[in-house]
């Protein structure tokens, strides 16, 4: 049986999906790691949702319950991601 941590092991990928409807705060709508994280990313790409890889922010967001708003402490970091998404949408 293999373990998920230890020397030479890659930690499982964490994925967090956010939904943002103005004027409220972004909220977590999906979160998972390992195969579930991979499935969240795959589903996003299949539906044309831009994906930004930021492991540190994903780790912080993964501690938030589903359907909960992100805390104010993460507003700036998430705003940068939303800016990325908006710029990507403008290029289409």
N, C-alpha and C positions, 0 to 999 in steps of 0.2 A: 504494500500500500504506500503510495507516495503522499507527501505532505505538501501543503501550499506555500510553506515558508522554509527558509533555511538558506545556507550558502549556495549560490549558483542558481537559485530558483527565481523565476520571474513572478512577481505578485500578480494575481488575477486582475484583469482590466475592470475598472469601475466605470459605469455609465450612469448618468443622471439626465433625465429629460425634464425640461422646464417649459412651462406655458406662461405667456405674458399677455394679459389683456389690460390695456390701459383703462382706468387710471390706477389700478391696484398694483401690488408687488408681484414679481414673478413667483410662481409656485412650482413645487416639485410634483410631477405627474407620473414619473416612473424612475426606478432606481434599482440597480442590481450589479453584481460582480460575477466574474467568471463567464460561464455560458450565458447567463441571463444578461449580463452587461453586453456581451457580444451580440445577442439577439436584439437588444434595444438599439444598438448602433446600426445593425443590419436593417432593421425596420425603418429607422429614420432615413437612411440612405435610399431605401426602396421608395420612399414617399417624397424624396427630394428635399428633405429637411437638412439644412447645413449642420455639419458635425465639427465641433472644435475640440481638439484634444488638449486637456489641461488636467493632468492627474491630481495635482494639489487641490484645485478647486473642486474636482469631482469627489475627492475624498471628503472635503468639508461639506459639500452638498448632500452626500450620501447619508449623513447623520440626521437629515431632516425627514420627518414623516411624510408619506405620500399625501397630497392635497394640502400641505402646509405651505404658507408663504415663506420665502427665504428671509433670514434675519437681516436686520439693517447692517450688521457687520460685513455682510457679503455683497451689499448693493454695488459698490464700486467695481468689484471683480466681475460680477454678473453683467453690469452695464457695459463693460468692455466686450464681453462675449456677445451681448445683444447688438452692439455696434458692428461687430464682425458679421453677424447674421444679416443685418440690414444692408451692409455694403455688398455682401454676396448676392442678396436678392436684387439689388439695383443693377448688378452686372449681367443679370439674366435677360 
